[in-house]
Amino acid sequence: MTQTSSPAAAPHHHDGDESFLSVRGIEKRFGAFTALDRVSLDVRRGEMVCLLGPSGCGKTTLLRTIAGLERQDAGSLHAGGRDISQLPPQSRDYGILFQSYALFPNLTVEDNVGYGLPRKLSRQHKRERVSAMLGMVGLSGSERKYPGQLSGGQQQRVALARALAPSPSLLLLDEPLSALDAQVREHLQLEIRRLQKEFRITTLMVTHDQEEAMVMADRIAVMNRGRIEQFGTPDDIYRRPASPFVADFIGQSNWLPFTRISGSQVAVGSLQLEIRPEEEELANGRLFCRPEAIDLFPHDAAANRFRARVVDRIYLGNRYRLALSCEALPGQTLLADVMGDAHERLAGMHGGDGIWIALPRQALQVFV
């Protein structure tokens, strides 16, 4: 019996409806090493969440714990309203896709994809299901081939079809594309995302590749040392990082040590910079700024405007990344990303020429 009539219970009940997978206070230790430190996470029905972080941060251990391949030391797991904390892997209703594909080399593509289907299904129904799955991943007509006759990208598509064939309520992906070359990886990223959205498959994916997470995820959980440092949309995590680790791990960053002058003014080198007054009032710390936020050729009245010199430039396809040195910031190199128009203005200038730049107030974030 539900308790929807109770006002106090309503917000919690709504949360429960929204979350398909609920991870609560998961702890996992290997001897003296704490791999997961009271991790909690909710994945909504039909959502794709990426666990992102460096090697050894706990992301694969968390995925394996959800899968039942590791047993947690504390905490609980619920999926689709069921407590799966102590269930064996085969009772947890998920499909899983590993980096290594894990196809059976002695079985045909048809037999590999059909391997996890219920035994009670008739041979005809199995064939139809396998055929539908191979069509879905763009491999129709490959039924009689063996894995060794396929490219790496095709093998990974077969592994994806096998994971999806039993219609699991949850799809777990463990760095599934990291062994593939860049072009195939990008194509499969979009393909997996298309299938995930089309069929609203609740998906949890482990990756160490920030671009992959940005492209594929509805939300990203950034992990560090067995904890989730920030959980939010790709835009939130990129534009409003919650910690220095997240700011540094996602994208490129500039860091400027400061000393506080007043509520909205700080000293950086010999510069006085204005910051947003709502920023935390630390006596000293570091300012964080993304390279694309630096304003080249700002108008004369712009705040935080000063002279800089271009000391290096790197071509990145759709933009240039400049390395800037500033007399007012001794020993500090600033990175600035510029698009075509601004770069064309720079092209005619000599390497030693100074330019005006500005650090917009709204682009500066304060960290300890």
C-alpha positions in Angstrom: 0.0 0.0 0.0 1.5 3.4 -1.0 1.5 6.5 1.2 0.7 9.1 -1.3 -1.8 10.7 1.0 0.9 11.7 3.5 2.3 15.2 2.7 5.5 14.4 4.5 6.0 11.3 2.4 5.2 12.9 -1.0 8.6 14.3 -2.0 10.3 11.1 -1.2 7.7 9.1 -3.0 8.1 11.2 -6.1 11.8 10.7 -6.0 11.2 6.9 -5.8 9.0 7.1 -8.9 11.5 9.1 -10.8 14.6 6.9 -10.0 14.9 3.5 -11.6 18.3 2.7 -10.1 19.0 3.9 -6.5 22.4 3.4 -5.0 22.6 4.3 -1.3 25.7 4.5 0.9 27.7 1.9 -1.0 31.1 1.0 0.6 33.6 -1.4 -0.8 37.1 -2.1 0.6 39.9 -4.3 -0.7 42.0 -4.9 2.4 43.1 -1.5 3.7 42.1 0.3 0.5 38.7 1.9 0.3 37.5 1.7 -3.3 34.0 3.1 -2.7 33.3 5.5 0.2 29.6 5.8 1.0 28.5 6.4 -2.7 24.9 7.4 -3.3 23.4 7.9 -6.8 20.0 7.9 -8.5 19.5 7.1 -12.2 16.1 8.0 -13.6 14.1 5.6 -15.8 15.3 6.0 -19.5 18.3 8.1 -18.5 21.9 7.7 -19.5 24.4 8.4 -16.7 28.2 8.3 -17.2 30.5 7.5 -14.3 33.6 9.6 -15.2 37.0 9.8 -13.6 40.6 8.8 -13.7 41.9 5.2 -13.3 41.5 3.9 -9.8 38.7 6.3 -8.8 36.2 3.5 -8.2 33.9 3.8 -11.2 34.4 0.2 -12.5 34.1 -1.1 -8.9 30.7 0.7 -8.6 29.5 -0.7 -11.9 30.6 -4.2 -10.9 28.9 -3.8 -7.5 25.6 -2.8 -9.2 26.0 -5.9 -11.4 26.6 -8.2 -8.5 30.1 -9.1 -9.7 31.5 -7.5 -6.5 29.7 -7.6 -3.1 29.5 -4.3 -1.2 30.6 -4.1 2.4 27.8 -1.7 3.3 24.9 0.1 1.6 21.9 -0.9 -0.6 20.9 -1.1 -4.2 17.4 -0.9 -5.6 16.4 -1.3 -9.3 12.8 -0.9 -10.6 11.5 -0.9 -7.0 13.3 -4.2 -6.1 16.0 -4.5 -3.5 18.8 -6.2 -5.5 21.5 -5.6 -2.8 22.0 -9.4 -2.2 20.7 -10.9 -5.4 23.1 -13.0 -7.6 24.0 -11.3 -10.9 21.6 -13.5 -13.0 18.6 -12.3 -11.0 19.3 -8.5 -11.4 17.9 -8.0 -14.9 20.6 -6.1 -16.7 22.6 -6.4 -19.9 26.3 -5.7 -19.7 28.9 -4.7 -22.3 32.6 -4.8 -21.6 35.6 -3.2 -23.3 36.8 -6.7 -24.4 33.6 -7.6 -26.2 33.7 -11.1 -24.5 32.2 -12.9 -27.6 32.5 -16.6 -28.0 34.9 -17.1 -30.9 33.6 -20.6 -31.7 30.0 -19.5 -31.9 28.4 -17.7 -34.9 27.1 -14.2 -34.6 23.6 -15.6 -34.4 24.5 -17.9 -31.5 26.4 -15.2 -29.7 23.5 -12.7 -29.8 21.0 -15.4 -28.8 23.1 -16.8 -26.0 21.3 -14.9 -23.2 17.8 -15.4 -24.5 15.4 -17.6 -22.3 15.7 -21.3 -23.1 11.9 -21.5 -23.2 11.8 -19.4 -26.4 11.2 -21.4 -29.5 14.0 -21.6 -32.1 11.9 -19.5 -34.5 11.3 -16.8 -31.9 15.0 -16.8 -31.0 15.9 -16.3 -34.7 13.4 -13.5 -35.1 14.8 -11.7 -32.0 18.4 -12.1 -33.1 17.5 -10.8 -36.6 15.8 -7.8 -35.1 18.8 -7.1 -32.8 21.3 -7.3 -35.6 19.1 -5.0 -37.7 19.0 -2.5 -34.9 22.8 -2.4 -34.7 23.3 -2.4 -38.5 24.6 -5.9 -39.0 21.7 -7.6 -40.8 22.9 -10.6 -42.8 25.9 -11.4 -40.5 24.2 -14.3 -38.7 26.4 -17.0 -40.0 29.7 -15.2 -39.6 32.1 -15.8 -36.7 33.6 -13.0 -34.5 37.0 -13.5 -36.1 35.6 -12.5 -39.5 34.4 -9.1 -38.1 36.2 -5.8 -37.5 36.6 -4.6 -33.9 33.7 -2.1 -34.4 31.4 -4.9 -35.8 32.3 -7.2 -32.9 31.4 -4.5 -30.4 28.0 -4.1 -32.2 27.4 -7.9 -31.9 28.2 -7.6 -28.1 25.8 -4.7 -27.8 23.1 -6.7 -29.6 23.7 -9.6 -27.2 23.4 -7.3 -24.2 20.1 -5.9 -25.5 18.6 -9.1 -26.8 16.8 -10.2 -23.5 15.3 -6.7 -23.2 17.0 -5.9 -19.8 15.6 -3.1 -17.7 19.1 -1.8 -17.2 22.2 -1.6 -19.5 25.7 -1.5 -17.9 28.6 -0.3 -20.1 32.2 -0.7 -18.9 34.5 1.4 -21.1 32.9 -0.4 -24.1 34.5 1.8 -26.8 38.0 2.4 -25.5 39.7 -0.3 -27.6 38.4 1.1 -30.9 40.0 3.6 -33.2 38.7 7.2 -33.0 36.5 7.2 -36.1 34.7 3.9 -35.2 34.4 5.0 -31.6 32.7 8.3 -32.5 30.3 6.5 -34.8 29.4 3.9 -32.1 29.0 6.6 -29.5 26.3 8.2 -31.6 24.8 4.8 -32.4 24.5 3.7 -28.8 23.1 7.0 -27.8 20.5 6.8 -30.6 19.4 3.3 -29.5 19.4 4.3 -25.8 17.1 7.3 -26.5 14.9 5.5 -29.0 14.1 2.6 -26.7 14.5 4.6 -23.4 16.9 2.0 -22.0 18.1 3.0 -18.5 21.9 3.0 -18.9 24.9 3.4 -16.7 28.3 3.7 -18.5 31.8 3.9 -17.2 34.4 6.0 -19.1 37.6 7.9 -18.4 37.1 9.9 -21.6 35.5 13.3 -20.8 34.5 14.0 -24.4 32.7 10.6 -24.6 30.8 11.4 -21.4 29.9 14.9 -22.7 28.5 13.5 -26.0 26.6 10.5 -24.6 25.3 11.3 -21.1 22.2 13.0 -19.8 24.0 13.4 -16.5 27.6 12.7 -15.4 28.9 11.5 -12.0 32.5 12.7 -11.7 34.3 10.3 -9.3 37.6 10.8 -7.4 39.1 8.5 -4.7 36.0 6.4 -4.3 33.5 9.4 -4.0 31.3 11.3 -6.3 32.6 14.9 -6.4 29.8 16.2 -8.6 26.7 14.8 -10.3 24.9 16.9 -12.9 24.3 17.7 -16.6 27.4 18.0 -18.9 26.7 21.7 -19.1 26.5 22.1 -15.3 29.7 20.2 -14.7 31.6 22.1 -17.4 30.3 25.6 -16.6 29.9 25.3 -12.8 32.4 22.8 -11.5 31.8 22.0 -7.8 35.5 21.4 -6.9 39.0 22.1 -8.1 39.3 18.4 -9.1 36.2 18.6 -11.4 37.3 22.0 -12.9 40.7 20.5 -13.7 39.5 17.1 -14.9 36.9 18.4 -17.3 38.2 20.5 -20.1 41.1 23.0 -20.0 41.5 25.5 -17.2 43.4 28.6 -16.0 44.3 29.0 -12.4 45.2 32.3 -10.8 46.3 32.6 -7.2 44.7 35.6 -5.5 44.6 37.7 -2.4 41.3 39.3 -1.3 41.1 43.1 -1.3 37.4 43.6 -0.8 34.1 41.7 -1.3 34.3 42.0 -5.1 38.0 42.7 -5.7 41.1 40.5 -5.6 44.8 41.0 -6.3 46.4 38.6 -8.8 50.0 39.4 -9.4 50.1 43.2 -9.8 46.5 43.2 -11.2 43.4 44.2 -9.4 40.5 42.1 -10.7 36.8 42.4 -10.1 34.9 39.2 -9.3 31.2 38.5 -8.7 30.3 39.6 -5.2 28.4 36.4 -4.6 31.6 34.4 -4.8 32.8 32.9 -1.6 34.7 35.4 0.5 38.0 33.6 1.0 41.0 35.7 2.2 43.0 34.0 -0.5 42.7 31.1 -2.9 42.6 30.5 -6.7 40.5 32.0 -9.5 39.4 29.5 -12.2 38.6 30.5 -15.8 38.0 28.5 -19.0 40.2 29.3 -22.0 37.2 30.2 -24.2 35.9 32.8 -21.6 39.0 35.0 -22.1 38.0 38.1 -24.1 40.5 39.1 -26.8 40.2 42.7 -28.1 37.7 43.8 -25.4 36.2 47.3 -25.5 38.1 50.0 -23.7 35.8 50.2 -20.7 35.8 46.4 -20.1 36.5 45.2 -16.5 39.7 43.2 -15.8 41.4 44.5 -19.0 45.2 44.2 -19.4 48.0 43.7 -21.8 49.3 40.2 -22.8 51.6 38.7 -25.4 51.0 35.6 -27.6 53.9 33.2 -27.0 52.4 30.1 -28.7 49.4 29.0 -30.7 48.0 25.5 -31.4 45.6 24.8 -34.2 42.6 22.7 -33.0 40.5 22.4 -36.1 37.6 24.7 -35.2 39.6 27.1 -33.1 43.1 28.1 -32.0 44.5 27.8 -28.5 46.8 30.6 -27.5 49.4 30.7 -24.8 49.6 34.2 -23.3 52.1 35.8 -21.0 51.5 38.9 -19.1 54.0 41.2 -17.3 51.4 41.8 -14.6 51.3 38.0 -14.0 54.9 36.9 -13.7 55.5 33.2 -14.2 51.9 32.6 -15.3 50.8 31.4 -18.7 47.1 31.9 -19.7 45.4 29.7 -22.2 42.8 31.4 -24.5 40.7 29.7 -27.1 39.8 31.9 -30.1 37.6 31.3 -33.2 38.3 32.5 -36.8 37.5 36.2 -36.7 39.6 37.0 -33.6 42.5 34.8 -34.9 42.5 36.6 -38.2 43.0 39.9 -36.4 46.0 38.3 -34.6 47.5 36.8 -37.8 48.8 40.1 -39.0 50.5 40.9 -35.7 54.1 40.2 -35.0 54.9 37.6 -32.3 56.2 40.2 -29.9 53.2 42.6 -30.2 51.1 43.0 -27.2 47.3 42.7 -27.3 44.5 43.7 -24.9 42.6 40.9 -23.2 40.0 40.8 -20.4 38.9 38.3 -17.9 35.1 38.7 -17.7 33.8 38.9 -14.1 31.1 36.3 -14.7 33.7 33.8 -16.0 35.8 33.9 -12.8 35.1 31.3 -10.1 36.7 31.2 -6.7 38.2 28.0 -5.2 40.4 27.3 -2.1 
